Amino acid sequence: MPTIPSKNGHFFVITDCVPQVQAAAIAAAGGRTLAGLTSANLAEVTFPEHAFTGVQACDTPQSGPTAWFGTFNGGVPEGSVYAIDLTTGQVFNHNSNRAAAWTRFVLAESR
């Protein structure tokens, strides 16, 4: 499965476009876990310039590369899922029912 490592090598983007309900299984299949982000480690989610050039975008309401991740600051509000814009670092919290129609990459981290 194709991956793009972050600059520090702790985070990885799996560039398969999947619905959020499959994100954890895809991360595990790649030998990693679905990323748990915090205010403290959010700045570590940076990638080399042009890392996503030529990678086909997924079906999402945002432009540019985005990815599902597991938790933010230790949790997930009920009925919600998290995604991150991989170029800006902006975190999105979406209603899980609405997000079920979208696909994104998977943000995973080393075990």
C-alpha positions as CSV (number, residue, x, y, z in Angstrom):
1,M,0.0,0.0,0.0
2,P,1.4,3.4,-1.0
3,T,2.6,5.6,1.9
4,I,4.1,9.1,2.3
5,P,6.1,9.6,5.5
6,S,6.1,12.8,7.5
7,K,9.3,14.8,7.8
8,N,10.0,13.3,11.2
9,G,9.0,9.8,10.1
10,H,6.5,9.3,13.0
11,F,3.4,9.9,10.9
12,F,2.5,8.3,7.6
13,V,-0.2,9.0,5.0
14,I,-1.6,5.9,3.3
15,T,-2.8,7.2,0.0
16,D,-5.7,4.8,-0.5
17,C,-9.0,6.6,-0.6
18,V,-11.2,5.0,2.0
19,P,-14.4,5.8,4.0
20,Q,-13.7,6.6,7.6
21,V,-15.1,3.3,8.9
22,Q,-12.2,1.5,7.1
23,A,-9.4,3.9,8.3
24,A,-8.3,1.9,11.3
25,A,-8.2,-1.4,9.4
26,I,-6.2,0.2,6.6
27,A,-3.7,1.6,9.1
28,A,-3.4,-1.8,10.8
29,A,-2.9,-3.5,7.5
30,G,0.0,-1.1,6.9
31,G,1.6,-2.2,10.2
32,R,0.6,1.1,11.9
33,T,-2.2,2.5,14.0
34,L,-4.7,5.3,13.2
35,A,-3.1,8.5,14.3
36,G,-4.0,10.1,17.6
37,L,-3.3,13.8,17.4
38,T,-2.9,16.4,20.2
39,S,-2.4,20.1,20.3
40,A,1.2,19.3,21.2
41,N,2.0,16.9,18.3
42,L,-0.1,18.6,15.6
43,A,2.9,20.5,14.3
44,E,4.7,17.2,13.6
45,V,2.2,16.4,10.8
46,T,4.3,18.0,8.1
47,F,5.4,16.5,4.8
48,P,8.1,17.2,2.3
49,E,7.3,19.9,-0.3
50,H,5.5,18.4,-3.3
51,A,4.9,15.1,-1.4
52,F,1.3,14.9,-2.7
53,T,2.1,16.0,-6.3
54,G,0.6,13.5,-8.7
55,V,-1.4,11.8,-6.0
56,Q,-5.1,11.6,-6.9
57,A,-7.3,13.4,-4.4
58,C,-10.2,11.6,-2.7
59,D,-13.9,12.5,-2.7
60,T,-14.2,15.1,0.0
61,P,-15.8,18.5,0.5
62,Q,-12.3,20.1,1.0
63,S,-9.8,20.6,-1.8
64,G,-6.3,19.3,-1.5
65,P,-5.1,16.2,0.3
66,T,-7.0,15.3,3.5
67,A,-6.8,12.3,5.8
68,W,-8.8,10.6,8.5
69,F,-7.3,10.2,11.9
70,G,-8.5,8.7,15.2
71,T,-8.6,11.1,18.1
72,F,-7.7,14.7,18.9
73,N,-6.5,15.5,22.5
74,G,-7.6,12.1,23.6
75,G,-11.1,11.8,22.3
76,V,-13.8,12.1,19.7
77,P,-17.1,13.9,20.3
78,E,-20.0,11.4,20.0
79,G,-21.3,11.1,16.5
80,S,-18.2,12.8,15.0
81,V,-15.1,11.8,13.0
82,Y,-11.8,13.7,12.5
83,A,-9.9,14.6,9.4
84,I,-6.9,16.8,8.7
85,D,-5.9,19.0,5.8
86,L,-2.4,17.6,5.1
87,T,-1.1,20.9,3.6
88,T,-2.4,23.4,6.2
89,G,-2.7,21.2,9.3
90,Q,-6.3,22.3,9.8
91,V,-8.3,19.8,11.8
92,F,-11.9,19.1,10.8
93,N,-14.6,17.6,13.0
94,H,-17.4,16.1,10.9
95,N,-20.8,14.6,11.7
96,S,-20.1,10.8,11.1
97,N,-23.4,10.3,9.2
98,R,-22.5,13.0,6.7
99,A,-18.8,12.0,6.5
100,A,-19.8,8.4,5.6
101,A,-20.3,9.5,1.9
102,W,-16.7,10.8,1.7
103,T,-13.3,9.1,1.2
104,R,-10.0,10.3,2.3
105,F,-6.4,9.2,2.8
106,V,-5.5,7.6,6.2
107,L,-3.1,9.3,8.7
108,A,-1.3,6.6,10.6
109,E,1.5,6.6,13.1
110,S,4.3,4.2,14.1
111,R,3.3,1.6,16.7
